[in-house]
Amino acid sequence: MDERRVRPKPSVEIHAHPVDEATTLEEHLLPLKVEGTTSNGTNHAAEIYLPHPLTFAMMKLFAFRDRSQNENKEYGRYHALDLYAVLATASEEEWDQALELQRRHREEPAMNEATRIVKENFASTTSLGMLRMKESPYYRQEMQANEFLQALNELFSVD
């Protein structure tokens, strides 16, 4: 489509972007078998690999940073809420792996920038990231905002 996005034609309502910030993209991948019928009617089965929750979290942080001031991109509300969903659905094993990956990659520029984004936008319930998340029509009062902030700041801490 352009130098920063690809989309198949005809559209299948999916697109891809380069993700230079996803320094952990090939670590702790989750294999998933998918089966179905292709657009030409043939059956197809394949194994795909989902990125680790830390990788998803980093991608969402960078996307939020890039869109948080853009009205046309809904101020990144959905990226902030996606970040909540990523952390809320991580298993205990994935959490432990995320902490280890963060420690291993802590000196990399992308990890430093992710940490900066968290400190700047998700330090408290009144920070911009939290305000944007709460503006989402999908946000619910019963969501554990304080626990989310605690986990996010633990994951992207410099200590």
N, C-alpha and C positions, 0 to 999 in steps of 0.2 A: 504494500500500500504506500509506504514511504520509508525513509531510512530508519524510523524508529518503531514501526509497527507492520505486522503482516496479518492478512486476513484472507482466507480461501475464497475463491469465486467459483460457483455461487456461494453466498454467505451461508454459514452454518451457525451463525450467532456466537462465534468465538473468534478471538484474535490473540496475538502474542506480541510482546515487547521484549527488547533486549533487557537484561536485568544485571547490569554490571555490579549493582549493590548486593547481589545475592552471592556473597563469597562462599557460602556453605551449600550451594545448590546441589552438589553431588555427594553430600554426606548424609548418612542415615536416611536414605530414600525409602519410601514405603511402597512396595510392589502391590499392584492392584490389577486383577484380571477384569477385563471388560469384554462383553459380548453383545452383539446386536446385528442389525441389518443395515447395510450401507445404503447410500442414496440410490444406488443402481439395483437394489433388491437382493444382493448377495449377503450371505451370513459371513460374519467376520468376528474373530476373537483375537485379542492382543493383551499383552501385559504392559501397563503403563506404570510410571513411578511418580509418586507425589513427593514434593519437597518436604523437608522437615519443618515443623512448626516455627522454629527459629528463622528459617529462610523466608517463610510466608510473612512472619512478623516484620522482618527487615524490609521486604518488598512493600508491605502496607505502610510502614513508617515513611519510607521515601515517597510513596504515592501521596500520602497525606501531606507531607511537606510541600510537594509540588502543586497541590491543589487547594490547600487550606485558605488561600486568599482569592480563589477564582469562583465567582458566582456561577459561571457556566458549568463548572464541574462540581456544583453543590457544596462548595467549600470543603471538599474532602470528607464529608460526613460519613459516607459509606465506608471509606477506608478506615476511619477511626473505629467505627462499629465492627468492621471485619477484624481489626486488630484485637478487639475484645473477644470476638468469637474464636479466633485462633488460640488465644491463651486459655479461654474457658474450656475448650475441647481437647487440649493437650493432655495426654496420659501422664502418670507419674514418671514412667520411663522416659517419655519424650521431654519432660521438664528437666530431668537430670541430664539428659543428653544436651539439651539446650544450654544449660549452665556450663557444661564442659566445652561445648563448641564456642560459646562466648569467651570463655577463658583462653582457649586456644587461638582465637582470631582477634583478640582484644586490641592488638597493635595495628590491625589493618585499617586503612582509611575509611572503608565503608562501615566498619563496626564503630569507629570513633564518631562518625557522622550520625549513625543510628542512636548512639548514646546521647549526642548533642540534641537530636530531635526530641528524644524522650524528656530530657531535662528542660528543654524549652517549651514543650507543648503538653507534657503529661506529668508535671510535677505535683499537681494538686487537683482537686475537683473543680477549681475555678480556672484552670489552665485552658488554653485555646483548644487543645485536642479533646479534652473532656467536654467542653462546651459544645464543640462540633458534634461529638458522639451523641450528646443528649438532645441535640436538635434533630437528629434523624427520626423519621416517622416510625422506625423499627425499634427505637430505644424503649425499654420498659423500666419503670421505677424499681421493679424487683431485681434488676441486674445489680450485681455486686461491684459497684464502681470503686469503692475503697480497696477491696481485695484485688481488683484488676490493677489499680495504680500501684499497689504494693508489689505485685508480681512483676509488672512491667519494669518498674524501677529496680527491682532486684536483678532481673535478667539483663538489663542494660546499665549496670552500675560500673563505675571505674575502680571500685575497691577490690 
